[in-house]
Amino acid sequence: MRHNEPKSDDVPIGGTTADAIAVGGGLAGSAFALELARHGVSATIFERTRGPHHKVCGEFLSDRAQALLHYLGIDVAALGGSSVEALSLASGATRASAQLPFAAVGISRLLLDETLQQAAERAGAKIYRATSVERLEACGGRVRVKTAGAAFECRAAALASGKHNIRGLPRPDAPMVGFKMHLRPAEATRASLMGVVHLIAFTGGYLGLCMIENGTLSMAWIVSSDALQSIGTSWAAQSAYFTRQSPFFEELTKGATPDWEKPLAVSGLPYGFMRSATIAETIYPVGDQLAVIPSFSGDGTALALASGIAAAQAVLKGESASRFQRRMLAGYTPQFRRALILDRVIADARLRRAGIVGARLFPSIVTMLVSATRLSGLDSLITSADART
């Protein structure tokens, strides 16, 4: 994997750098820049980190996410991810499983983000790493992007800073804290982990386990800030808590060794957030800056990619940011409504146990609910884009 360290002569000095700027080089920002670049529009990505890095999020690619990556020219199969065909649900000693309604793939965000950035760069987009954006604002029909060292102007910008807010453009805070850890599973448990994404609910939150590339087990979880005060933030404390809560967690992770000394963490995850207010007609919020779906749905990656592509298409056809937001959020609303109902079920111990018992008796219900929380309208998004290529 290529790792470009920024050099002093790589840092832009201000002025007009491109027709469009993506503030953030994650999936949404890179998809935005890539879609524009391959349609002949000059695009720049400002990425605050110095190089490839892990992110606090699940690493599960739904069929929708894979279709969007294919549209962007990414060969998902060549990335060496782990195939996922089934879903396992657990709460306490209660467990159920069902086939997924599609073939999913487990791939790390470190690999996926870097792959998409490289694709954007090959298409002609410029990427400036270690460049933090301090302010983003409309100015005389254009967009002014201010970094620590200079100010830039462009025709349009994507607010693609993910879970990190730009000053003056906040999202609401929420009492949920997200974590992620990579593990090396023991040989004895590998068979139970392959081909399955495991969702385990516990008092105060839930966690997901999924194999990714290179035989790595990816584990992401959310915990309420109240529960976290009594559990503790160290890996030892949290893994011990999960073991007490779930015999299945202990079974799946027995003998596993963590890749990192401590889990990655991010606080204030505003699940259910949808940015309805327009920032400016030339500033397009994408990814988590547009909407944040509960992580158990496994469709956050598809939402990020779809919003980045759709924002780029809006710029290409001269659609305003306000119209873009209304159109995207209208498409998200049914999916979010269903996901938030399921989120409340997961949060209630009696409801989730009853739900898992029902799922064990009728596995087809699980398959139906998974389909119900998928991103819709994808076919028209890709078809409309293909018509211009």
C-alpha positions in Angstrom: 0.0 0.0 0.0 1.4 3.4 -1.0 1.8 5.9 1.8 2.5 9.5 0.6 4.1 11.7 3.2 3.3 15.3 2.5 6.4 17.4 1.6 6.8 21.1 2.1 6.4 21.7 -1.6 3.2 19.6 -1.7 1.3 22.0 0.6 -0.9 24.5 -1.4 -0.2 28.2 -0.9 -3.7 29.5 -1.3 -5.9 30.8 -4.0 -8.0 28.8 -6.4 -6.8 25.2 -6.4 -9.7 23.4 -8.2 -13.3 23.6 -9.3 -14.3 21.6 -6.3 -12.8 20.7 -2.9 -13.6 17.8 -0.7 -13.1 18.6 3.0 -12.1 15.1 4.1 -10.6 12.1 2.3 -12.8 9.4 3.7 -15.2 7.4 1.5 -17.7 10.2 0.9 -15.0 12.8 0.1 -13.0 10.5 -2.1 -16.1 9.4 -4.0 -17.0 13.0 -4.5 -13.6 13.9 -5.9 -13.3 10.7 -8.0 -16.7 11.2 -9.6 -15.9 14.8 -10.5 -12.4 14.1 -11.7 -13.5 11.3 -14.1 -16.0 13.7 -15.6 -13.3 16.3 -16.3 -13.8 18.6 -13.3 -10.7 19.5 -11.3 -11.1 18.3 -7.7 -8.9 18.5 -4.6 -9.1 16.6 -1.3 -7.9 18.1 1.9 -7.3 15.3 4.4 -6.4 16.1 8.0 -4.4 12.9 8.7 -0.8 12.3 7.5 -1.4 8.9 6.0 -3.5 5.7 5.9 -5.2 5.1 9.3 -7.9 3.1 11.0 -11.3 4.5 11.7 -14.0 3.8 14.3 -16.6 2.1 12.2 -17.8 -1.3 11.0 -16.0 -2.9 8.1 -18.9 -4.6 6.4 -19.7 -4.0 2.8 -23.3 -4.6 1.8 -24.4 -5.4 -1.8 -25.2 -1.7 -2.2 -21.8 -0.6 -1.1 -20.2 -3.1 -3.4 -22.3 -1.9 -6.4 -21.3 1.7 -5.7 -17.6 0.8 -5.5 -17.9 -1.2 -8.8 -19.5 1.9 -10.4 -16.5 3.9 -9.2 -14.1 1.4 -10.8 -13.0 -0.4 -7.7 -12.5 -4.2 -8.0 -13.7 -5.3 -4.6 -12.8 -8.9 -5.2 -9.1 -7.9 -5.8 -8.9 -6.3 -2.3 -8.9 -9.8 -0.6 -11.7 -9.2 1.8 -13.6 -11.9 3.7 -16.9 -13.2 2.3 -20.0 -12.9 4.6 -23.2 -14.9 3.9 -24.9 -15.1 7.3 -26.0 -13.0 10.2 -25.9 -14.2 13.9 -27.8 -12.3 16.6 -27.2 -12.8 20.3 -28.4 -11.3 23.6 -27.3 -13.0 26.8 -27.7 -16.8 26.2 -30.2 -16.3 23.4 -29.0 -16.7 19.9 -30.4 -16.9 16.3 -29.0 -16.9 12.8 -30.2 -16.4 9.3 -28.8 -16.1 5.8 -28.2 -12.6 4.5 -30.3 -11.5 1.5 -27.0 -10.7 -0.4 -23.3 -11.7 -0.4 -21.4 -9.2 1.8 -17.7 -8.6 2.2 -15.5 -7.7 5.2 -12.8 -5.2 4.3 -10.9 -2.8 6.6 -11.5 0.9 6.3 -7.8 1.5 6.2 -7.5 -0.5 3.0 -10.8 0.8 1.5 -10.2 4.5 2.1 -6.7 4.3 0.7 -7.9 2.4 -2.3 -10.5 5.0 -3.1 -8.1 7.9 -2.5 -5.6 6.3 -5.0 -8.4 5.9 -7.5 -9.3 9.6 -7.2 -5.7 10.5 -7.6 -5.3 8.4 -10.7 -8.4 10.1 -12.2 -6.7 13.5 -11.7 -7.8 14.7 -8.3 -5.1 16.2 -6.0 -4.8 15.1 -2.4 -3.2 17.2 0.3 -2.6 15.2 3.5 -2.0 16.7 6.9 -4.2 19.6 5.9 -6.8 20.5 8.5 -9.7 22.7 7.4 -10.6 25.3 10.0 -13.5 27.0 8.3 -15.8 26.5 5.3 -18.1 29.2 4.1 -19.8 30.7 1.1 -18.3 33.9 -0.3 -19.7 35.8 -3.3 -21.2 32.7 -5.1 -18.0 30.7 -4.4 -16.7 28.7 -1.5 -13.9 29.7 0.8 -12.0 26.9 2.5 -9.6 28.1 5.2 -6.9 25.8 6.5 -4.3 26.5 9.2 -1.9 28.0 6.7 -4.0 29.6 3.8 -7.4 30.2 2.3 -8.7 28.8 -0.9 -11.6 29.4 -3.2 -13.5 27.0 -5.4 -16.9 26.7 -7.2 -18.3 24.0 -4.9 -17.2 22.0 -1.8 -18.2 18.8 -0.1 -18.3 18.8 3.7 -16.9 15.3 4.1 -15.2 15.5 7.5 -17.0 12.4 8.8 -17.3 12.2 12.6 -15.1 15.3 13.0 -16.9 18.6 13.0 -15.7 21.8 11.3 -16.0 24.9 13.4 -19.3 26.6 12.9 -20.9 23.6 11.3 -21.6 21.2 14.2 -23.9 18.2 14.5 -25.8 17.5 17.7 -24.0 15.6 20.4 -25.3 12.2 21.6 -24.5 10.0 24.6 -23.1 7.1 22.6 -19.4 6.3 22.3 -18.0 4.1 19.5 -15.0 1.8 19.7 -13.0 -0.5 17.4 -10.4 -3.2 17.8 -8.7 -5.6 15.5 -8.0 -9.1 16.8 -6.1 -12.2 15.7 -8.5 -15.0 16.3 -7.4 -18.4 17.6 -7.4 -21.3 15.1 -10.1 -23.1 17.1 -12.6 -20.3 16.7 -11.8 -19.3 13.1 -14.5 -21.7 11.6 -17.2 -20.0 13.7 -16.2 -16.6 12.5 -15.8 -17.2 8.8 -18.7 -16.2 6.6 -20.8 -14.7 9.5 -21.3 -11.2 10.8 -22.1 -11.5 14.5 -24.2 -8.8 16.3 -24.2 -9.2 20.1 -26.4 -6.9 22.3 -25.5 -6.2 25.9 -26.6 -3.8 28.6 -25.6 -0.4 27.4 -25.0 -1.1 23.8 -24.1 -3.7 21.1 -21.1 -4.9 19.2 -20.4 -6.4 15.8 -17.7 -9.0 14.8 -16.7 -9.6 11.2 -13.7 -11.2 9.5 -11.8 -8.9 7.1 -8.7 -9.3 5.0 -5.5 -11.0 6.1 -7.3 -13.3 8.7 -8.1 -10.3 10.9 -11.2 -10.1 13.1 -12.7 -6.6 13.1 -14.8 -5.7 16.2 -16.7 -2.5 16.5 -19.1 -1.5 19.3 -21.0 1.3 20.8 -21.7 1.9 24.5 -23.7 4.6 26.2 -21.6 7.1 28.1 -23.5 6.2 31.4 -22.7 2.5 31.0 -19.1 3.3 30.1 -18.5 5.0 33.4 -19.0 1.7 35.3 -17.4 -0.5 32.6 -14.2 1.4 32.0 -12.5 2.4 28.8 -9.5 -0.1 28.6 -9.7 -3.2 26.4 -9.2 -5.4 29.4 -12.2 -3.9 31.2 -14.5 -3.8 28.2 -13.7 -7.3 26.9 -14.2 -8.7 30.5 -17.6 -7.0 30.6 -18.6 -8.4 27.2 -17.6 -11.9 28.4 -19.8 -11.6 31.5 -22.7 -10.3 29.3 -22.5 -12.9 26.6 -21.2 -16.5 26.5 -21.1 -16.2 22.7 -18.6 -13.3 22.9 -16.4 -15.5 25.1 -16.8 -18.4 22.7 -15.9 -16.4 19.6 -13.0 -14.4 21.0 -11.4 -17.1 23.2 -7.6 -17.1 22.6 -7.8 -14.1 20.3 -4.9 -11.5 20.6 -5.5 -7.8 20.1 -3.6 -6.0 17.3 -3.5 -2.8 19.3 -2.8 -1.9 22.9 -6.1 0.0 23.3 -9.2 0.3 21.2 -9.9 3.3 18.9 -12.7 5.5 20.3 -14.9 8.3 19.2 -17.7 10.0 21.3 -20.9 11.8 20.6 -22.3 9.6 17.8 -25.6 11.2 16.8 -27.5 8.2 15.4 -30.6 9.3 13.4 -29.1 12.7 12.6 -30.1 14.1 9.2 -28.8 17.6 8.2 -31.9 19.4 6.9 -30.5 22.9 7.2 -28.6 24.2 4.2 -25.1 25.5 4.9 -24.9 27.3 1.5 -26.0 26.5 -2.0 -22.5 25.5 -3.0 -21.6 23.5 0.1 -22.7 19.8 -0.1 -22.7 17.8 3.2 -21.9 14.2 2.6 -21.3 11.0 4.5 -21.8 11.4 8.3 -22.1 15.1 7.9 -25.3 14.5 5.9 -26.8 11.7 7.9 -25.8 9.1 10.5 -27.6 5.7 10.5 -27.4 3.3 13.5 -24.2 1.3 12.9 -25.9 -2.1 13.3 -27.6 -1.6 9.9 -24.3 -2.2 8.2 -25.2 0.3 5.5 -23.1 3.4 6.6 -20.5 2.7 3.9 -23.2 2.6 1.2 -24.6 5.9 2.5 -21.2 7.6 2.5 -20.4 6.4 -1.1 -23.9 7.2 -2.4 -23.9 10.7 -1.0 -20.4 11.5 -2.3 -21.3 10.3 -5.8 -24.7 12.1 -5.7 -23.2 15.4 -4.5 -20.7 15.2 -7.4 -23.5 14.6 -9.8 -25.4 17.6 -8.4 -22.3 19.8 -9.0 -22.0 18.4 -12.6 -25.6 19.3 -13.4 -25.8 22.5 -11.4 -28.1 21.3 -8.8 -28.1 23.4 -5.6 -27.0 21.9 -2.3 -30.4 22.6 -0.7 -32.1 20.6 -3.5 -29.5 17.9 -3.2 -30.1 17.6 0.6 -33.9 17.4 0.3 -33.6 14.7 -2.4 -31.1 12.6 -0.5 -32.9 12.9 2.9 -36.2 12.1 1.3 -34.7 8.8 0.1 -33.1 8.1 3.5 -36.1 8.7 5.6 -37.9 5.3 5.3 -34.6 3.5 5.8 -33.7 5.6 8.9 -37.2 5.2 10.4 -37.0 1.4 10.2 -33.4 1.4 11.5 -34.3 3.6 14.5 -37.2 1.4 15.5 -34.9 -1.6 15.5 -32.3 0.4 17.5 -35.0 0.9 20.2 -35.7 -2.8 20.2 -32.0 -3.6 20.6 -31.8 -1.2 23.5 -34.6 -2.9 25.5 -33.5 -6.2 27.0 -37.0 -7.8 26.9 -37.8 -6.7 23.4 -34.5 -7.8 21.9 -34.6 -11.3 23.6 -38.2 -11.7 22.3 -37.0 -10.6 18.9 -34.2 -13.1 18.8 -36.5 -15.9 19.9 -38.8 -14.9 17.1 -35.9 -14.8 14.7 -34.8 -18.3 15.7 -38.3 -19.6 15.0 -38.7 -17.6 11.8 -35.2 -16.8 10.2 -36.9 -15.3 7.2 -38.0 -12.4 9.3 -34.3 -11.5 9.9 -33.6 -11.6 6.2 -36.6 -9.4 5.5 -35.5 -6.8 8.2 -32.0 -6.7 6.8 -33.4 -5.9 3.4 -35.6 -3.2 5.0 -32.6 -1.3 6.3 -30.8 -1.2 3.0 -30.2 2.0 1.0 -32.9 2.3 -1.7 -32.9 4.2 -5.0 -29.4 3.0 -5.9 -30.3 1.8 -9.4 -31.5 5.2 -10.5 -28.4 6.9 -9.0 -26.0 4.7 -11.0 -28.1 4.6 -14.1 -28.4 8.4 -14.2 -24.6 8.7 -13.8 -23.9 6.0 -16.5 -25.9 8.0 -19.0 -23.3 10.8 -18.9 -20.2 8.6 -19.3 
